[in-house]
Amino acid sequence: MTFKGRLILLIIGIHLGVIGGIALILDLNLYDYYVEDYTFIEFIQIVTGRTSFYLLLVGFILIMTVAYYPGAKK
């Protein structure tokens, strides 16, 4: 993978992670999930049921892929 390709994937990964994180926080605050008494497992099920969680996850995976993918050999 070239430097330009890595840079583009890194930028996309950072943007997906930021958008997913902000959307997840806004979504959890909008529906007042912190007011109710949920167990930890119920709260994790609520979080993983949101689309914004998967945006955050894909962004993190892209960033890790760009960071640890081996460079081209010459």
ROSE-239248 format. One line per 8 residues: their letters; for each residue x, y, z of N, C-alpha, C, O. Coordinates in steps of 0.02 Angstrom, whole numbers, always signed. Atoms other than C-alpha are relative to their C-alpha. Example, Ala and Ser with C-alpha at 12.3 -4.5 7.8 and 13.67 -1.06 7.14 Angstrom:
# ROSE-239248
as = +45,-59,+0,+615,-225,+390,+45,+60,+0,+97,+59,+33; -42,-59,-3,+684,-53,+357,-39,+55,+37,-14,+110,+45
//
This chain:
# ROSE-239248
mtfkgrli = +42,-58,+0,+0,+0,+0,+45,+62,+0,+94,+66,+38; -42,-60,+6,+70,+169,-47,-14,+48,+58,-62,+40,+96; +9,-50,-53,+90,+316,+69,-65,+39,-9,-99,+54,+40; +61,-37,+14,-53,+407,-16,-62,-41,+20,-110,-13,+48; +55,+44,-20,-169,+258,+9,-7,-5,+75,-63,-4,+102; +2,+3,-74,-121,+244,+192,-27,+64,+29,-66,+63,+77; +22,-65,-26,-150,+429,+219,-75,+8,-10,-110,+33,+35; +72,-5,+13,-323,+423,+139,-39,-45,+48,-89,-24,+76
lliigihl = +34,+46,-47,-373,+270,+243,+4,+25,+72,-43,+17,+110; -7,-27,-67,-306,+352,+400,-48,+58,+11,-81,+62,+64; +46,-57,-6,-406,+511,+369,-72,-25,+4,-111,+0,+45; +68,+27,-2,-564,+410,+333,-13,-34,+68,-66,-26,+97; +8,+33,-64,-536,+305,+490,-8,+49,+58,-50,+38,+102; +6,-51,-52,-512,+458,+600,-68,+33,-3,-100,+44,+49; +66,-33,+7,-668,+540,+530,-56,-47,+22,-102,-25,+57; +52,+47,-21,-773,+383,+554,+0,-9,+76,-53,-12,+107
gviggial = -4,+7,-73,-710,+364,+732,-28,+60,+37,-64,+52,+86; +24,-61,-32,-745,+544,+778,-76,+7,-8,-111,+22,+40; +72,-5,+12,-917,+545,+697,-38,-52,+40,-90,-37,+70; +32,+53,-38,-962,+378,+777,+0,+15,+75,-51,+3,+108; -4,-16,-71,-903,+434,+949,-47,+56,+20,-82,+51,+71; +45,-57,-15,-996,+600,+945,-72,-22,-7,-114,-4,+35; +69,+22,+9,-1154,+519,+876,-21,-48,+56,-79,-46,+77; +17,+46,-55,-1147,+383,+1011,-14,+39,+64,-62,+24,+99
ildlnlyd = +11,-40,-61,-1131,+511,+1151,-65,+39,-6,-104,+41,+42; +62,-37,+9,-1270,+618,+1079,-61,-46,+3,-112,-28,+32; +55,+48,+0,-1381,+466,+1054,-16,-24,+70,-75,-28,+89; +12,+23,-69,-1358,+404,+1232,-28,+55,+43,-69,+42,+87; +27,-56,-38,-1391,+577,+1302,-71,+18,-21,-111,+39,+20; +66,-18,+26,-1543,+605,+1192,-55,-43,+29,-109,-19,+45; +51,+46,-25,-1635,+452,+1254,+5,-13,+76,-30,-56,+102; -6,+3,-74,-1581,+474,+1438,+11,-70,+26,-23,-91,+74
yyvedytf = -15,+67,-24,-1509,+300,+1459,+36,+1,+67,+36,-49,+103; -37,-3,-63,-1406,+360,+1607,-47,+11,+59,-27,+2,+117; +47,-12,-54,-1564,+402,+1708,-26,-66,+29,-35,-72,+90; +27,+65,-22,-1631,+223,+1716,+55,-41,+34,+114,-29,+24; -47,+45,-32,-1550,+88,+1821,+7,-63,-42,-29,-112,-33; -15,+58,+42,-1481,-31,+1690,+59,-37,+29,+103,-7,+60; -60,+38,-18,-1361,-171,+1726,+53,+13,-54,+39,+41,-106; -55,-11,+47,-1193,-168,+1639,-14,-37,-66,-2,-10,-120
iefiqivt = +14,+39,+60,-1246,-305,+1517,-55,+33,-42,-50,+35,-103; +54,-34,+37,-1407,-213,+1471,+26,+63,-34,+7,+78,-91; -28,-61,+29,-1310,-52,+1442,+44,-16,-60,+41,+19,-110; -41,+21,+57,-1185,-142,+1329,-43,-21,-58,-26,-7,-116; +46,+20,+54,-1330,-216,+1230,-31,+62,-32,-41,+62,-93; +28,-62,+28,-1404,-42,+1208,+52,+35,-44,+37,+57,-99; -53,-34,+38,-1237,+31,+1151,+15,-37,-65,+23,-6,-117; -18,+37,+60,-1199,-109,+1029,-58,-5,-49,-49,-26,-106
grtsfyll = +57,-1,+45,-1373,-93,+955,-4,+63,-42,-48,+69,-85; +1,-63,+36,-1335,+81,+890,+47,-1,-61,+100,-33,-59; -41,-4,+60,-1267,+117,+716,+64,+39,+13,+116,+23,-16; -59,-41,-15,-1147,+247,+787,+56,-41,+32,+115,-25,+24; -51,+44,-29,-1058,+109,+884,+41,-34,-55,+101,-41,-49; -35,+34,+55,-1017,+21,+721,+42,+49,-40,+94,+30,-67; -43,-51,+31,-953,+184,+645,+64,+8,+40,+119,+11,+11; -58,-5,-44,-837,+201,+794,+45,-61,-7,+106,-54,-10
lvgfilim = -39,+63,+6,-783,+19,+779,+37,-4,-67,+96,-22,-69; -32,+2,+66,-748,+29,+591,+56,+52,-4,+108,+38,-33; -52,-50,-1,-651,+190,+616,+62,-23,+38,+118,-13,+15; -56,+26,-39,-543,+109,+750,+36,-55,-37,+98,-58,-36; -31,+54,+38,-513,-44,+642,+40,+27,-58,+95,+3,-72; -37,-31,+56,-461,+65,+494,+65,+32,+25,+117,+25,-6; -61,-32,-27,-339,+164,+602,+52,-54,+19,+111,-46,+4; -47,+53,-18,-262,+3,+671,+28,-36,-61,+86,-56,-62
tvayypga = -23,+32,+61,-252,-73,+497,+54,+41,-34,+105,+15,-56; -50,-44,+31,-159,+78,+429,+64,+0,+41,+119,+2,+13; -59,-4,-43,-42,+81,+579,+42,-64,-2,+103,-60,+0; -37,+62,-6,+4,-103,+579,+6,-41,-64,+36,-94,-64; -6,+35,+64,-12,-154,+396,+72,+7,-23,+99,+62,-23; -71,-5,+20,+163,-197,+333,+8,+42,-64,-33,+40,-109; -13,-43,+58,+238,-75,+209,+23,-40,-60,+40,-99,-54; -21,+33,+62,+282,-115,+30,+75,-13,+2,+114,+30,+22
kk = -71,+16,+2,+449,-204,+8,+28,+20,-68,-5,+13,-120; -32,-23,+61,+569,-135,-119,+47,-52,-28,+78,-41,-80
//
